[in-house]
Amino acid sequence: MKNISNKIILIFGIVFMTFSCSDVLDETPDNRTTIDSAEKIAELLVGAYPEGAYVSFLEPMSDNAGDKGPSATVEFRVNEEMYFWRDLNDTDEDTPTNYWNDAYKAIAQANQALASIEGLGGGGVELDPLKGEALLCRAYAHFMLVNIFSKAYNPSTANSNLGIPYVTEPETVLLGSYERGTVQSVYENIQKDLEEGLPLVRDNYEIPAFHFTKKAASAFASRFYLTIGEWEKVIEHSNIALGESDTVSVLRNIALSSNLTFNEQVALYTSSTLEPANLLLVTGNSLYNRIDARARYQMSPTIVNGLFTSGNITGKSWSYSLFFRGGSDNNFIPKYQEYFRVTNQAAGIGIPFVTFVLLSTDEALLNRAEAYAMLGQLDEAVNDINLSLSVKTDGYDFNTDAFTVNDITTIYQGIPAGLYTPFYTIPNESLPIIGAILDIKRTIFYNEGLRWFDIKRHKIALQHLDFFGNSFLLPKDDDRRAIQIPEAAQSFGIEENPR
């Protein structure tokens, strides 16, 4: 079924409430189930979140991956190809093409929801929260696509850099004609949807962590405004995402959870009810839990040493528990577990699912810290650094381990010139604080894909080494930082990225 539907979904998935492969091929796009109530719209929006995995291809592209050599027990093609920044045309789960497909399917769901809301009068007490969720879903999916498949946002080049198609109408033809637009036009549309949707969202969901609640929506806004450099708005929305309670109480407390068993740790990490740090989750078809430890281009011994054995600026140990599968070099942090849905009991076959954290309070906190640093509010930025470290460090004591601005400046006084070159200028006094924040984020969001977005935003040059010591470089402005548009989408007229 997947191979048949991909040719259609690849352009931008035709939406039906229920369908089979023959339905997709036999029916016209307009002959879809009538969505004539708030309940049906809410059901439609369950599918408006991209379910494809992006960590599987973004993590090996970053400096969070190394070549473990023959000791790796799994050869996983997407893992190898992306480690060397090659174009990959595979359509299986965990690939860029699969994410493209899933994101545009989610967008199509959101657009149909918005059209149905308009058909029911356009708003009101019952429909406004659904409209807000749909707008945020559409904005989020496009934001992820433009950050993966286009060059990094830069206001001086955004009007000339290729964006991705921003789709705002339900599909009414089987294969429509779409243009990529520019990065600037995509960001303008994202901001429009985001700012229209934010005041409308509510929190009355059965399982809030799988929807855009007020806090989740603000966490997304925090990430968006960080990307375009609007620092005051980053702080404003990070504050909402973190809430009014004690900040430490809503962060992921690894220092406490490290005492749990492996099964307890991995269940807690993506819990929709027990972990307050999880603001938005998604569960999708993925094999990632099977390969995150054993794939060749993952957490090599060098990465283990650089990020977890050392690397904590307090001088103490990180609280993260390291485990291994199939060999002592196959280390991993317990963040993922597989849910296997059996489709044929007799044959023993089924579909693997993995839950991913899309937005968290930990990210909102460090976004705020970076915004404070860029505004020259260094004490506030360092306070957020201390809050983050306090729940990720063994034996952390605010009385003895809390940093001052001078402490961070001393530790990071040797940042190489030109290491970070975003489109905006980082003030000299803020640079050490930014360096500390990015290093902390690199560790605590290890194997979640977020490091790649910091690499693109700050134009960090990369070097990957293979097992034999051969060097492979990704310079700051290399075109390969924008993952290639899927081959099938190109065949229908969507312009490819330059190479």
Solvent accessible surface area in square Angstrom, and as a share of the most:
residue,aa,sasa,rsa
1,M,133,0.59
2,K,80,0.34
3,N,118,0.60
4,I,81,0.41
5,S,11,0.07
6,N,16,0.08
7,K,144,0.61
8,I,14,0.07
9,I,21,0.11
10,L,4,0.02
11,I,6,0.03
12,F,5,0.02
13,G,1,0.01
14,I,17,0.09
15,V,8,0.05
16,F,20,0.08
17,M,47,0.21
18,T,114,0.67
19,F,82,0.34
20,S,47,0.30
21,C,23,0.14
22,S,63,0.41
23,D,55,0.29
24,V,10,0.06
25,L,105,0.52
26,D,110,0.57
27,E,71,0.32
28,T,88,0.51
29,P,11,0.07
30,D,91,0.47
31,N,93,0.47
32,R,44,0.16
33,T,69,0.40
34,T,93,0.54
35,I,18,0.09
36,D,77,0.40
37,S,32,0.20
38,A,13,0.10
39,E,121,0.54
40,K,74,0.31
41,I,0,0.00
42,A,41,0.32
43,E,107,0.48
44,L,2,0.01
45,L,1,0.00
46,V,96,0.55
47,G,28,0.27
48,A,0,0.00
49,Y,9,0.03
50,P,3,0.02
51,E,72,0.32
52,G,4,0.04
53,A,1,0.01
54,Y,10,0.04
55,V,1,0.01
56,S,1,0.01
57,F,0,0.00
58,L,0,0.00
59,E,2,0.01
60,P,0,0.00
61,M,2,0.01
62,S,0,0.00
63,D,30,0.16
64,N,1,0.00
65,A,6,0.05
66,G,10,0.10
67,D,18,0.09
68,K,7,0.03
69,G,0,0.00
70,P,100,0.63
71,S,50,0.32
72,A,11,0.09
73,T,72,0.42
74,V,28,0.16
75,E,120,0.54
76,F,37,0.15
77,R,132,0.48
78,V,7,0.04
79,N,2,0.01
80,E,56,0.25
81,E,22,0.10
82,M,4,0.02
83,Y,2,0.01
84,F,21,0.09
85,W,8,0.03
86,R,103,0.38
87,D,63,0.32
88,L,14,0.07
89,N,70,0.36
90,D,42,0.22
91,T,48,0.28
92,D,82,0.42
93,E,36,0.16
94,D,0,0.00
95,T,5,0.03
96,P,3,0.02
97,T,4,0.02
98,N,10,0.05
99,Y,3,0.01
100,W,0,0.00
101,N,4,0.02
102,D,22,0.11
103,A,0,0.00
104,Y,1,0.00
105,K,75,0.32
106,A,1,0.01
107,I,1,0.01
108,A,3,0.03
109,Q,30,0.13
110,A,0,0.00
111,N,2,0.01
112,Q,22,0.10
113,A,0,0.00
114,L,25,0.12
115,A,40,0.31
116,S,10,0.07
117,I,3,0.01
118,E,121,0.54
119,G,68,0.65
120,L,74,0.37
121,G,69,0.66
122,G,18,0.17
123,G,26,0.25
124,G,40,0.38
125,V,146,0.84
126,E,110,0.50
127,L,15,0.08
128,D,42,0.22
129,P,24,0.15
130,L,19,0.10
131,K,47,0.20
132,G,0,0.00
133,E,2,0.01
134,A,0,0.00
135,L,6,0.03
136,L,0,0.00
137,C,1,0.01
138,R,21,0.08
139,A,0,0.00
140,Y,1,0.00
141,A,0,0.00
142,H,0,0.00
143,F,5,0.02
144,M,1,0.00
145,L,0,0.00
146,V,1,0.00
147,N,18,0.09
148,I,0,0.00
149,F,0,0.00
150,S,1,0.01
151,K,73,0.31
152,A,30,0.23
153,Y,30,0.12
154,N,36,0.18
155,P,69,0.44
156,S,96,0.62
157,T,52,0.30
158,A,0,0.00
159,N,110,0.57
160,S,90,0.58
161,N,27,0.14
162,L,48,0.24
163,G,0,0.00
164,I,0,0.00
165,P,2,0.01
166,Y,37,0.14
167,V,9,0.05
168,T,60,0.35
169,E,122,0.55
170,P,26,0.16
171,E,10,0.04
172,T,84,0.49
173,V,82,0.47
174,L,80,0.40
175,L,71,0.35
176,G,15,0.14
177,S,112,0.72
178,Y,50,0.19
179,E,152,0.68
180,R,10,0.04
181,G,40,0.39
182,T,38,0.22
183,V,0,0.00
184,Q,36,0.16
185,S,41,0.27
186,V,2,0.01
187,Y,7,0.03
188,E,97,0.43
189,N,51,0.26
190,I,0,0.00
191,Q,45,0.20
192,K,130,0.55
193,D,4,0.02
194,L,0,0.00
195,E,71,0.32
196,E,69,0.31
197,G,0,0.00
198,L,31,0.15
199,P,90,0.57
200,L,38,0.19
201,V,1,0.00
202,R,99,0.36
203,D,71,0.37
204,N,126,0.65
205,Y,43,0.16
206,E,170,0.76
207,I,80,0.41
208,P,58,0.36
209,A,9,0.07
210,F,62,0.26
211,H,29,0.13
212,F,0,0.00
213,T,15,0.09
214,K,91,0.39
215,K,83,0.35
216,A,0,0.00
217,A,0,0.00
218,S,4,0.03
219,A,3,0.02
220,F,0,0.00
221,A,0,0.00
222,S,0,0.00
223,R,15,0.05
224,F,1,0.00
225,Y,2,0.01
226,L,6,0.03
227,T,14,0.08
228,I,23,0.12
229,G,17,0.17
230,E,62,0.28
231,W,32,0.11
232,E,113,0.50
233,K,70,0.29
234,V,0,0.00
235,I,18,0.09
236,E,90,0.40
237,H,18,0.08
238,S,0,0.00
239,N,63,0.32
240,I,80,0.40
241,A,0,0.00
242,L,4,0.02
243,G,23,0.22
244,E,184,0.83
245,S,68,0.44
246,D,97,0.50
247,T,25,0.15
248,V,38,0.22
249,S,63,0.40
250,V,20,0.11
251,L,3,0.02
252,R,11,0.04
253,N,43,0.22
254,I,13,0.07
255,A,30,0.23
256,L,123,0.61
257,S,15,0.10
258,S,32,0.21
259,N,127,0.65
260,L,67,0.33
261,T,81,0.47
262,F,58,0.24
263,N,108,0.55
264,E,85,0.38
265,Q,20,0.09
266,V,5,0.03
267,A,47,0.36
268,L,38,0.19
269,Y,15,0.06
270,T,10,0.06
271,S,17,0.11
272,S,39,0.25
273,T,113,0.66
274,L,134,0.66
275,E,13,0.06
276,P,69,0.44
277,A,0,0.00
278,N,11,0.05
279,L,16,0.08
280,L,0,0.00
281,L,1,0.01
282,V,10,0.06
283,T,43,0.25
284,G,0,0.00
285,N,45,0.23
286,S,0,0.00
287,L,45,0.22
288,Y,1,0.00
289,N,22,0.11
290,R,100,0.36
291,I,8,0.04
292,D,3,0.01
293,A,1,0.00
294,R,77,0.28
295,A,0,0.00
296,R,43,0.16
297,Y,12,0.04
298,Q,2,0.01
299,M,1,0.00
300,S,5,0.03
301,P,60,0.38
302,T,103,0.60
303,I,15,0.08
304,V,16,0.09
305,N,81,0.42
306,G,45,0.44
307,L,8,0.04
308,F,15,0.06
309,T,97,0.56
310,S,66,0.42
311,G,46,0.44
312,N,12,0.06
313,I,35,0.18
314,T,27,0.16
315,G,73,0.70
316,K,78,0.33
317,S,65,0.42
318,W,15,0.05
319,S,5,0.03
320,Y,21,0.08
321,S,26,0.17
322,L,67,0.33
323,F,61,0.25
324,F,124,0.52
325,R,69,0.25
326,G,56,0.54
327,G,33,0.32
328,S,83,0.53
329,D,50,0.26
330,N,0,0.00
331,N,22,0.11
332,F,8,0.04
333,I,5,0.03
334,P,6,0.04
335,K,2,0.01
336,Y,12,0.04
337,Q,51,0.23
338,E,46,0.21
339,Y,105,0.40
340,F,88,0.37
341,R,137,0.50
342,V,71,0.41
343,T,79,0.46
344,N,65,0.33
345,Q,150,0.67
346,A,107,0.83
347,A,63,0.49
348,G,55,0.53
349,I,97,0.49
350,G,22,0.21
351,I,53,0.27
352,P,13,0.08
353,F,40,0.17
354,V,0,0.00
355,T,9,0.05
356,F,12,0.05
357,V,18,0.10
358,L,8,0.04
359,L,1,0.01
360,S,6,0.04
361,T,2,0.01
362,D,4,0.02
363,E,9,0.04
364,A,1,0.01
365,L,0,0.00
366,L,0,0.00
367,N,0,0.00
368,R,28,0.10
369,A,0,0.00
370,E,0,0.00
371,A,0,0.00
372,Y,30,0.11
373,A,0,0.00
374,M,20,0.09
375,L,63,0.31
376,G,42,0.41
377,Q,64,0.29
378,L,28,0.14
379,D,106,0.55
380,E,76,0.34
381,A,0,0.00
382,V,4,0.02
383,N,79,0.40
384,D,1,0.01
385,I,0,0.00
386,N,9,0.05
387,L,25,0.12
388,S,1,0.01
389,L,0,0.00
390,S,17,0.11
391,V,4,0.02
392,K,2,0.01
393,T,1,0.00
394,D,64,0.33
395,G,62,0.60
396,Y,32,0.12
397,D,58,0.30
398,F,96,0.40
399,N,141,0.72
400,T,107,0.62
401,D,20,0.10
402,A,39,0.31
403,F,28,0.12
404,T,78,0.45
405,V,30,0.17
406,N,116,0.59
407,D,56,0.29
408,I,0,0.00
409,T,53,0.31
410,T,85,0.49
411,I,80,0.41
412,Y,28,0.11
413,Q,140,0.62
414,G,64,0.61
415,I,30,0.15
416,P,85,0.54
417,A,107,0.83
418,G,41,0.39
419,L,62,0.31
420,Y,29,0.11
421,T,48,0.28
422,P,14,0.09
423,F,63,0.26
424,Y,31,0.12
425,T,119,0.69
426,I,22,0.11
427,P,42,0.26
428,N,133,0.68
429,E,101,0.45
430,S,0,0.00
431,L,47,0.23
432,P,11,0.07
433,I,0,0.00
434,I,0,0.00
435,G,0,0.00
436,A,0,0.00
437,I,0,0.00
438,L,0,0.00
439,D,55,0.28
440,I,5,0.03
441,K,11,0.05
442,R,54,0.20
443,T,5,0.03
444,I,3,0.02
445,F,9,0.04
446,Y,2,0.01
447,N,1,0.01
448,E,15,0.07
449,G,0,0.00
450,L,17,0.09
451,R,17,0.06
452,W,0,0.00
453,F,30,0.12
454,D,6,0.03
455,I,0,0.00
456,K,9,0.04
457,R,23,0.08
458,H,0,0.00
459,K,53,0.22
460,I,7,0.04
461,A,54,0.42
462,L,8,0.04
463,Q,105,0.46
464,H,3,0.01
465,L,87,0.43
466,D,22,0.12
467,F,106,0.44
468,F,160,0.67
469,G,48,0.47
470,N,80,0.41
471,S,58,0.38
472,F,74,0.31
473,L,107,0.53
474,L,1,0.00
475,P,69,0.43
476,K,54,0.23
477,D,107,0.55
478,D,32,0.16
479,D,43,0.22
480,R,71,0.26
481,R,15,0.05
482,A,3,0.03
483,I,11,0.05
484,Q,20,0.09
485,I,1,0.00
486,P,4,0.03
487,E,101,0.45
488,A,35,0.27
489,A,0,0.00
490,Q,49,0.22
491,S,87,0.56
492,F,91,0.38
493,G,61,0.59
494,I,5,0.02
495,E,102,0.46
496,E,94,0.42
497,N,5,0.03
498,P,69,0.43
499,R,122,0.44
